[in-house]
Amino acid sequence: LVDGVDAVADPNGVRRRIGLTGQYAAVEERLTARENMSYIGRLFHMTKAEAAARGDELLERFDLSDAADRVVNGFSGGMRRRLDIAMSLIARPSVLFLDEPTTGLDPRSRLAMWELIEELEADGTTVLLTTQYLDEADRLAERIIVIDHGLVIANGTSDELKDRIGGDRLRVSIAKIENQAAALATLRPICTGEVEVSVDGRTFTAPIHAGDRVVPGVIRALDDAGVDVLDVEVHRPTLDDVFLTLTGRTTSDENEEVPA
Protein backbone atom coordinates (compact mmCIF):
# COMPACT_ATOMS: atom_id res chain seq x y z
CA LEU A 1 0.00 0.00 0.00
CA VAL A 2 1.21 3.49 -0.90
CA ASP A 3 -0.83 6.24 0.73
CA GLY A 4 -3.56 3.65 1.24
CA VAL A 5 -3.63 2.58 -2.42
CA ASP A 6 -2.85 -1.00 -3.49
CA ALA A 7 0.14 -0.78 -5.84
CA VAL A 8 -0.81 -4.05 -7.56
CA ALA A 9 -4.53 -3.47 -7.94
CA ASP A 10 -4.25 0.23 -8.83
CA PRO A 11 -0.75 1.12 -10.05
CA ASN A 12 -1.96 4.23 -11.85
CA GLY A 13 -3.58 5.42 -8.66
CA VAL A 14 -0.22 5.08 -6.93
CA ARG A 15 1.56 6.97 -9.70
CA ARG A 16 -0.85 9.87 -9.29
CA ARG A 17 0.07 10.12 -5.62
CA ILE A 18 3.86 9.92 -5.73
CA GLY A 19 6.76 12.08 -6.81
CA LEU A 20 10.31 10.93 -7.47
CA THR A 21 13.68 12.63 -7.46
CA GLY A 22 16.45 10.26 -8.49
CA GLN A 23 20.08 10.24 -7.44
CA TYR A 24 20.97 12.48 -10.38
CA ALA A 25 18.88 15.49 -11.36
CA ALA A 26 16.59 14.54 -14.25
CA VAL A 27 16.26 17.96 -15.85
CA GLU A 28 16.24 18.84 -19.53
CA GLU A 29 19.34 20.99 -19.90
CA ARG A 30 18.27 22.55 -23.22
CA LEU A 31 15.14 24.05 -21.68
CA THR A 32 14.73 26.86 -19.19
CA ALA A 33 13.60 26.19 -15.63
CA ARG A 34 10.11 27.45 -16.45
CA GLU A 35 9.94 25.24 -19.55
CA ASN A 36 11.02 22.21 -17.53
CA MET A 37 8.22 22.83 -15.05
CA SER A 38 5.63 23.27 -17.78
CA TYR A 39 6.83 20.14 -19.56
CA ILE A 40 6.34 17.95 -16.47
CA GLY A 41 3.00 19.57 -15.72
CA ARG A 42 1.75 18.73 -19.18
CA LEU A 43 2.85 15.11 -18.71
CA PHE A 44 0.51 15.06 -15.72
CA HIS A 45 -2.31 16.22 -18.06
CA MET A 46 -2.49 19.73 -16.64
CA THR A 47 -3.68 22.50 -18.90
CA LYS A 48 -1.03 24.96 -20.06
CA ALA A 49 -2.39 27.56 -17.67
CA GLU A 50 -2.41 25.14 -14.72
CA ALA A 51 1.12 23.93 -15.45
CA ALA A 52 2.40 27.50 -15.80
CA ALA A 53 0.77 28.68 -12.58
CA ARG A 54 1.93 25.69 -10.56
CA GLY A 55 5.40 25.93 -12.08
CA ASP A 56 5.77 29.60 -11.17
CA GLU A 57 4.55 28.85 -7.62
CA LEU A 58 7.19 26.16 -7.13
CA LEU A 59 9.99 28.14 -8.77
CA GLU A 60 9.33 30.94 -6.29
CA ARG A 61 9.19 28.51 -3.36
CA PHE A 62 12.50 26.96 -4.36
CA ASP A 63 14.16 30.36 -4.83
CA LEU A 64 14.48 29.90 -8.60
CA SER A 65 12.24 32.69 -9.85
CA ASP A 66 15.17 34.88 -10.87
CA ALA A 67 16.56 31.99 -12.93
CA ALA A 68 13.20 30.86 -14.34
CA ASP A 69 14.02 31.88 -17.91
CA ARG A 70 17.63 30.75 -17.89
CA VAL A 71 18.65 27.59 -19.73
CA VAL A 72 19.29 24.85 -17.16
CA ASN A 73 22.64 23.96 -18.76
CA GLY A 74 24.15 26.89 -16.85
CA PHE A 75 22.72 25.96 -13.45
CA SER A 76 24.86 24.94 -10.46
CA GLY A 77 24.45 21.50 -8.89
CA GLY A 78 22.35 22.90 -6.06
CA MET A 79 20.06 24.77 -8.46
CA ARG A 80 19.57 21.65 -10.57
CA ARG A 81 18.69 19.64 -7.49
CA ARG A 82 16.15 22.24 -6.33
CA LEU A 83 14.60 22.35 -9.80
CA ASP A 84 14.46 18.55 -9.92
CA ILE A 85 12.56 18.40 -6.62
CA ALA A 86 10.27 21.23 -7.73
CA MET A 87 9.44 19.23 -10.86
CA SER A 88 8.62 16.17 -8.77
CA LEU A 89 6.15 18.24 -6.70
CA ILE A 90 4.22 19.81 -9.55
CA ALA A 91 1.34 17.31 -9.26
CA ARG A 92 1.16 17.75 -5.47
CA PRO A 93 2.21 14.19 -4.54
CA SER A 94 1.32 12.94 -1.08
CA VAL A 95 4.45 10.75 -1.03
CA LEU A 96 7.84 11.92 -2.31
CA PHE A 97 10.77 9.57 -2.95
CA LEU A 98 14.22 11.18 -2.71
CA ASP A 99 17.23 9.10 -3.74
CA GLU A 100 20.41 10.55 -2.19
CA PRO A 101 19.29 14.16 -2.79
CA THR A 102 22.42 15.76 -1.30
CA THR A 103 25.07 13.67 -3.07
CA GLY A 104 27.65 15.96 -4.66
CA LEU A 105 26.34 19.14 -3.05
CA ASP A 106 28.57 21.60 -1.22
CA PRO A 107 27.93 22.06 2.53
CA ARG A 108 25.83 25.20 2.04
CA SER A 109 23.61 23.60 -0.60
CA ARG A 110 23.34 20.45 1.52
CA LEU A 111 22.08 22.44 4.51
CA ALA A 112 19.58 24.25 2.28
CA MET A 113 18.33 20.90 0.99
CA TRP A 114 17.86 19.65 4.57
CA GLU A 115 15.78 22.73 5.37
CA LEU A 116 13.72 22.21 2.23
CA ILE A 117 12.98 18.57 3.12
CA GLU A 118 11.92 19.65 6.62
CA GLU A 119 9.56 22.21 5.07
CA LEU A 120 8.01 19.54 2.83
CA GLU A 121 7.43 17.30 5.84
CA ALA A 122 5.92 20.18 7.80
CA ASP A 123 3.51 20.80 4.90
CA GLY A 124 2.24 17.22 5.14
CA THR A 125 4.26 15.48 2.42
CA THR A 126 5.53 12.03 3.36
CA VAL A 127 9.19 11.79 2.33
CA LEU A 128 11.01 8.49 1.83
CA LEU A 129 14.71 9.34 1.68
CA THR A 130 17.64 7.08 0.84
CA THR A 131 21.04 8.28 1.96
CA GLN A 132 24.55 7.13 2.82
CA TYR A 133 25.02 10.13 5.11
CA LEU A 134 23.81 8.92 8.48
CA ASP A 135 24.04 12.37 10.05
CA GLU A 136 21.46 13.33 7.44
CA ALA A 137 19.18 10.48 8.49
CA ASP A 138 19.72 11.41 12.13
CA ARG A 139 18.54 14.97 11.54
CA LEU A 140 15.69 14.39 9.09
CA ALA A 141 14.10 11.02 9.70
CA GLU A 142 11.24 10.17 12.04
CA ARG A 143 11.92 6.49 11.31
CA ILE A 144 15.07 4.86 9.94
CA ILE A 145 15.42 1.55 8.15
CA VAL A 146 18.95 0.12 7.89
CA ILE A 147 19.52 -2.08 4.84
CA ASP A 148 22.49 -4.43 4.51
CA HIS A 149 22.99 -6.41 1.28
CA GLY A 150 19.35 -5.90 0.34
CA LEU A 151 17.92 -7.01 3.71
CA VAL A 152 16.35 -4.88 6.44
CA ILE A 153 18.44 -5.43 9.56
CA ALA A 154 17.05 -2.64 11.76
CA ASN A 155 14.00 -0.41 11.88
CA GLY A 156 13.18 2.32 14.37
CA THR A 157 13.66 5.90 15.42
CA SER A 158 17.17 7.30 15.78
CA ASP A 159 17.04 6.97 19.58
CA GLU A 160 15.65 3.43 19.37
CA LEU A 161 18.50 2.34 17.10
CA LYS A 162 21.09 3.95 19.35
CA ASP A 163 19.54 2.32 22.41
CA ARG A 164 19.66 -1.02 20.59
CA ILE A 165 23.46 -0.94 20.84
CA GLY A 166 23.31 0.24 24.42
CA GLY A 167 22.59 3.94 24.29
CA ASP A 168 25.59 5.81 25.71
CA ARG A 169 29.10 4.39 25.46
CA LEU A 170 31.40 4.34 28.48
CA ARG A 171 35.11 4.21 27.69
CA VAL A 172 37.48 3.39 30.56
CA SER A 173 41.28 3.30 30.43
CA ILE A 174 43.14 1.54 33.25
CA ALA A 175 46.74 1.87 34.39
CA LYS A 176 47.85 -1.78 34.47
CA ILE A 177 47.21 -4.54 31.95
CA GLU A 178 47.29 -7.14 34.73
CA ASN A 179 44.04 -5.61 36.06
CA GLN A 180 42.24 -6.37 32.80
CA ALA A 181 40.23 -9.33 34.17
CA ALA A 182 39.13 -7.43 37.27
CA ALA A 183 38.07 -4.41 35.22
CA LEU A 184 36.11 -6.57 32.79
CA ALA A 185 34.31 -8.35 35.63
CA THR A 186 33.40 -4.98 37.16
CA LEU A 187 32.12 -3.44 33.91
CA ARG A 188 30.07 -6.35 32.59
CA PRO A 189 27.14 -5.95 35.03
CA ILE A 190 26.48 -2.37 33.89
CA CYS A 191 26.15 -3.26 30.19
CA THR A 192 22.84 -2.81 28.38
CA GLY A 193 21.55 -3.73 24.95
CA GLU A 194 22.89 -6.40 22.64
CA VAL A 195 26.59 -5.56 22.88
CA GLU A 196 29.19 -6.86 25.34
CA VAL A 197 32.08 -4.88 26.78
CA SER A 198 34.80 -4.57 24.16
CA VAL A 199 38.44 -4.71 25.23
CA ASP A 200 41.45 -3.14 23.51
CA GLY A 201 44.46 -3.62 25.75
CA ARG A 202 43.90 -1.38 28.75
CA THR A 203 40.84 0.37 27.26
CA PHE A 204 37.30 -0.91 27.76
CA THR A 205 34.14 0.26 26.00
CA ALA A 206 30.77 -0.62 27.50
CA PRO A 207 27.22 0.19 26.31
CA ILE A 208 25.24 1.88 29.07
CA HIS A 209 22.16 4.01 29.75
CA ALA A 210 22.21 7.38 31.54
CA GLY A 211 25.98 7.73 31.34
CA ASP A 212 26.32 10.76 33.62
CA ARG A 213 24.63 8.89 36.47
CA VAL A 214 26.57 5.67 35.93
CA VAL A 215 30.11 7.06 35.90
CA PRO A 216 30.53 7.82 39.63
CA GLY A 217 29.41 4.31 40.58
CA VAL A 218 31.72 2.74 37.98
CA ILE A 219 34.73 4.61 39.31
CA ARG A 220 33.92 3.56 42.88
CA ALA A 221 33.42 -0.07 41.82
CA LEU A 222 36.72 -0.16 39.94
CA ASP A 223 38.49 1.41 42.91
CA ASP A 224 36.96 -1.21 45.23
CA ALA A 225 38.23 -3.91 42.84
CA GLY A 226 41.75 -2.51 43.08
CA VAL A 227 41.79 -1.18 39.50
CA ASP A 228 43.60 2.12 38.92
CA VAL A 229 41.67 4.25 36.40
CA LEU A 230 43.50 6.61 34.06
CA ASP A 231 40.55 8.05 32.14
CA VAL A 232 36.76 7.77 31.88
CA GLU A 233 34.57 9.29 29.19
CA VAL A 234 30.97 8.91 28.00
CA HIS A 235 29.60 9.63 24.56
CA ARG A 236 26.28 9.17 22.81
CA PRO A 237 26.59 6.83 19.83
CA THR A 238 26.00 8.13 16.34
CA LEU A 239 24.11 6.27 13.63
CA ASP A 240 27.53 5.46 12.16
CA ASP A 241 28.25 3.58 15.41
CA VAL A 242 24.93 1.77 15.00
CA PHE A 243 25.71 0.80 11.41
CA LEU A 244 29.20 -0.36 12.32
CA THR A 245 27.88 -2.48 15.20
CA LEU A 246 25.07 -4.03 13.16
CA THR A 247 27.08 -4.74 9.99
CA GLY A 248 30.71 -4.89 11.11
CA ARG A 249 31.79 -2.11 8.74
CA THR A 250 31.42 1.64 8.25
CA THR A 251 29.28 3.36 5.63
CA SER A 252 32.45 4.39 3.79
CA ASP A 253 33.03 0.70 3.04
CA GLU A 254 29.68 0.48 1.29
CA ASN A 255 30.76 2.12 -1.97
CA GLU A 256 27.60 2.15 -4.07
CA GLU A 257 25.32 0.43 -1.57
CA VAL A 258 22.75 2.52 0.29
CA PRO A 259 22.73 1.71 4.01
CA ALA A 260 19.74 3.63 5.22
C-alpha positions as CSV (number, residue, x, y, z in Angstrom):
1,L,0.0,0.0,0.0
2,V,1.2,3.5,-0.9
3,D,-0.8,6.2,0.7
4,G,-3.6,3.7,1.2
5,V,-3.6,2.6,-2.4
6,D,-2.8,-1.0,-3.5
7,A,0.1,-0.8,-5.8
8,V,-0.8,-4.1,-7.6
9,A,-4.5,-3.5,-7.9
10,D,-4.3,0.2,-8.8
11,P,-0.7,1.1,-10.1
12,N,-2.0,4.2,-11.9
13,G,-3.6,5.4,-8.7
14,V,-0.2,5.1,-6.9
15,R,1.6,7.0,-9.7
16,R,-0.8,9.9,-9.3
17,R,0.1,10.1,-5.6
18,I,3.9,9.9,-5.7
19,G,6.8,12.1,-6.8
20,L,10.3,10.9,-7.5
21,T,13.7,12.6,-7.5
22,G,16.5,10.3,-8.5
23,Q,20.1,10.2,-7.4
24,Y,21.0,12.5,-10.4
25,A,18.9,15.5,-11.4
26,A,16.6,14.5,-14.2
27,V,16.3,18.0,-15.9
28,E,16.2,18.8,-19.5
29,E,19.3,21.0,-19.9
30,R,18.3,22.5,-23.2
31,L,15.1,24.1,-21.7
32,T,14.7,26.9,-19.2
33,A,13.6,26.2,-15.6
34,R,10.1,27.4,-16.5
35,E,9.9,25.2,-19.6
36,N,11.0,22.2,-17.5
37,M,8.2,22.8,-15.1
38,S,5.6,23.3,-17.8
39,Y,6.8,20.1,-19.6
40,I,6.3,18.0,-16.5
41,G,3.0,19.6,-15.7
42,R,1.7,18.7,-19.2
43,L,2.9,15.1,-18.7
44,F,0.5,15.1,-15.7
45,H,-2.3,16.2,-18.1
46,M,-2.5,19.7,-16.6
47,T,-3.7,22.5,-18.9
48,K,-1.0,25.0,-20.1
49,A,-2.4,27.6,-17.7
50,E,-2.4,25.1,-14.7
51,A,1.1,23.9,-15.5
52,A,2.4,27.5,-15.8
53,A,0.8,28.7,-12.6
54,R,1.9,25.7,-10.6
55,G,5.4,25.9,-12.1
56,D,5.8,29.6,-11.2
57,E,4.6,28.8,-7.6
58,L,7.2,26.2,-7.1
59,L,10.0,28.1,-8.8
60,E,9.3,30.9,-6.3
61,R,9.2,28.5,-3.4
62,F,12.5,27.0,-4.4
63,D,14.2,30.4,-4.8
64,L,14.5,29.9,-8.6
65,S,12.2,32.7,-9.8
66,D,15.2,34.9,-10.9
67,A,16.6,32.0,-12.9
68,A,13.2,30.9,-14.3
69,D,14.0,31.9,-17.9
70,R,17.6,30.8,-17.9
71,V,18.7,27.6,-19.7
72,V,19.3,24.9,-17.2
73,N,22.6,24.0,-18.8
74,G,24.1,26.9,-16.9
75,F,22.7,26.0,-13.4
76,S,24.9,24.9,-10.5
77,G,24.4,21.5,-8.9
78,G,22.3,22.9,-6.1
79,M,20.1,24.8,-8.5
80,R,19.6,21.7,-10.6
81,R,18.7,19.6,-7.5
82,R,16.2,22.2,-6.3
83,L,14.6,22.3,-9.8
84,D,14.5,18.6,-9.9
85,I,12.6,18.4,-6.6
86,A,10.3,21.2,-7.7
87,M,9.4,19.2,-10.9
88,S,8.6,16.2,-8.8
89,L,6.2,18.2,-6.7
90,I,4.2,19.8,-9.6
91,A,1.3,17.3,-9.3
92,R,1.2,17.7,-5.5
93,P,2.2,14.2,-4.5
94,S,1.3,12.9,-1.1
95,V,4.5,10.7,-1.0
96,L,7.8,11.9,-2.3
97,F,10.8,9.6,-2.9
98,L,14.2,11.2,-2.7
99,D,17.2,9.1,-3.7
100,E,20.4,10.6,-2.2
101,P,19.3,14.2,-2.8
102,T,22.4,15.8,-1.3
103,T,25.1,13.7,-3.1
104,G,27.6,16.0,-4.7
105,L,26.3,19.1,-3.0
106,D,28.6,21.6,-1.2
107,P,27.9,22.1,2.5
108,R,25.8,25.2,2.0
109,S,23.6,23.6,-0.6
110,R,23.3,20.5,1.5
111,L,22.1,22.4,4.5
112,A,19.6,24.3,2.3
113,M,18.3,20.9,1.0
114,W,17.9,19.7,4.6
115,E,15.8,22.7,5.4
116,L,13.7,22.2,2.2
117,I,13.0,18.6,3.1
118,E,11.9,19.7,6.6
119,E,9.6,22.2,5.1
120,L,8.0,19.5,2.8
121,E,7.4,17.3,5.8
122,A,5.9,20.2,7.8
123,D,3.5,20.8,4.9
124,G,2.2,17.2,5.1
125,T,4.3,15.5,2.4
126,T,5.5,12.0,3.4
127,V,9.2,11.8,2.3
128,L,11.0,8.5,1.8
129,L,14.7,9.3,1.7
130,T,17.6,7.1,0.8
131,T,21.0,8.3,2.0
132,Q,24.5,7.1,2.8
133,Y,25.0,10.1,5.1
134,L,23.8,8.9,8.5
135,D,24.0,12.4,10.1
136,E,21.5,13.3,7.4
137,A,19.2,10.5,8.5
138,D,19.7,11.4,12.1
139,R,18.5,15.0,11.5
140,L,15.7,14.4,9.1
141,A,14.1,11.0,9.7
142,E,11.2,10.2,12.0
143,R,11.9,6.5,11.3
144,I,15.1,4.9,9.9
145,I,15.4,1.5,8.1
146,V,18.9,0.1,7.9
147,I,19.5,-2.1,4.8
148,D,22.5,-4.4,4.5
149,H,23.0,-6.4,1.3
150,G,19.3,-5.9,0.3
151,L,17.9,-7.0,3.7
152,V,16.4,-4.9,6.4
153,I,18.4,-5.4,9.6
154,A,17.1,-2.6,11.8
155,N,14.0,-0.4,11.9
156,G,13.2,2.3,14.4
157,T,13.7,5.9,15.4
158,S,17.2,7.3,15.8
159,D,17.0,7.0,19.6
160,E,15.6,3.4,19.4
161,L,18.5,2.3,17.1
162,K,21.1,4.0,19.4
163,D,19.5,2.3,22.4
164,R,19.7,-1.0,20.6
165,I,23.5,-0.9,20.8
166,G,23.3,0.2,24.4
167,G,22.6,3.9,24.3
168,D,25.6,5.8,25.7
169,R,29.1,4.4,25.5
170,L,31.4,4.3,28.5
171,R,35.1,4.2,27.7
172,V,37.5,3.4,30.6
173,S,41.3,3.3,30.4
174,I,43.1,1.5,33.2
175,A,46.7,1.9,34.4
176,K,47.9,-1.8,34.5
177,I,47.2,-4.5,31.9
178,E,47.3,-7.1,34.7
179,N,44.0,-5.6,36.1
180,Q,42.2,-6.4,32.8
181,A,40.2,-9.3,34.2
182,A,39.1,-7.4,37.3
183,A,38.1,-4.4,35.2
184,L,36.1,-6.6,32.8
185,A,34.3,-8.3,35.6
186,T,33.4,-5.0,37.2
187,L,32.1,-3.4,33.9
188,R,30.1,-6.4,32.6
189,P,27.1,-6.0,35.0
190,I,26.5,-2.4,33.9
191,C,26.1,-3.3,30.2
192,T,22.8,-2.8,28.4
193,G,21.5,-3.7,24.9
194,E,22.9,-6.4,22.6
195,V,26.6,-5.6,22.9
196,E,29.2,-6.9,25.3
197,V,32.1,-4.9,26.8
198,S,34.8,-4.6,24.2
199,V,38.4,-4.7,25.2
200,D,41.4,-3.1,23.5
201,G,44.5,-3.6,25.8
202,R,43.9,-1.4,28.8
203,T,40.8,0.4,27.3
204,F,37.3,-0.9,27.8
205,T,34.1,0.3,26.0
206,A,30.8,-0.6,27.5
207,P,27.2,0.2,26.3
208,I,25.2,1.9,29.1
209,H,22.2,4.0,29.8
210,A,22.2,7.4,31.5
211,G,26.0,7.7,31.3
212,D,26.3,10.8,33.6
213,R,24.6,8.9,36.5
214,V,26.6,5.7,35.9
215,V,30.1,7.1,35.9
216,P,30.5,7.8,39.6
217,G,29.4,4.3,40.6
218,V,31.7,2.7,38.0
219,I,34.7,4.6,39.3
220,R,33.9,3.6,42.9
221,A,33.4,-0.1,41.8
222,L,36.7,-0.2,39.9
223,D,38.5,1.4,42.9
224,D,37.0,-1.2,45.2
225,A,38.2,-3.9,42.8
226,G,41.8,-2.5,43.1
227,V,41.8,-1.2,39.5
228,D,43.6,2.1,38.9
229,V,41.7,4.2,36.4
230,L,43.5,6.6,34.1
231,D,40.5,8.1,32.1
232,V,36.8,7.8,31.9
233,E,34.6,9.3,29.2
234,V,31.0,8.9,28.0
235,H,29.6,9.6,24.6
236,R,26.3,9.2,22.8
237,P,26.6,6.8,19.8
238,T,26.0,8.1,16.3
239,L,24.1,6.3,13.6
240,D,27.5,5.5,12.2
241,D,28.2,3.6,15.4
242,V,24.9,1.8,15.0
243,F,25.7,0.8,11.4
244,L,29.2,-0.4,12.3
245,T,27.9,-2.5,15.2
246,L,25.1,-4.0,13.2
247,T,27.1,-4.7,10.0
248,G,30.7,-4.9,11.1
249,R,31.8,-2.1,8.7
250,T,31.4,1.6,8.2
251,T,29.3,3.4,5.6
252,S,32.5,4.4,3.8
253,D,33.0,0.7,3.0
254,E,29.7,0.5,1.3
255,N,30.8,2.1,-2.0
256,E,27.6,2.1,-4.1
257,E,25.3,0.4,-1.6
258,V,22.8,2.5,0.3
259,P,22.7,1.7,4.0
260,A,19.7,3.6,5.2
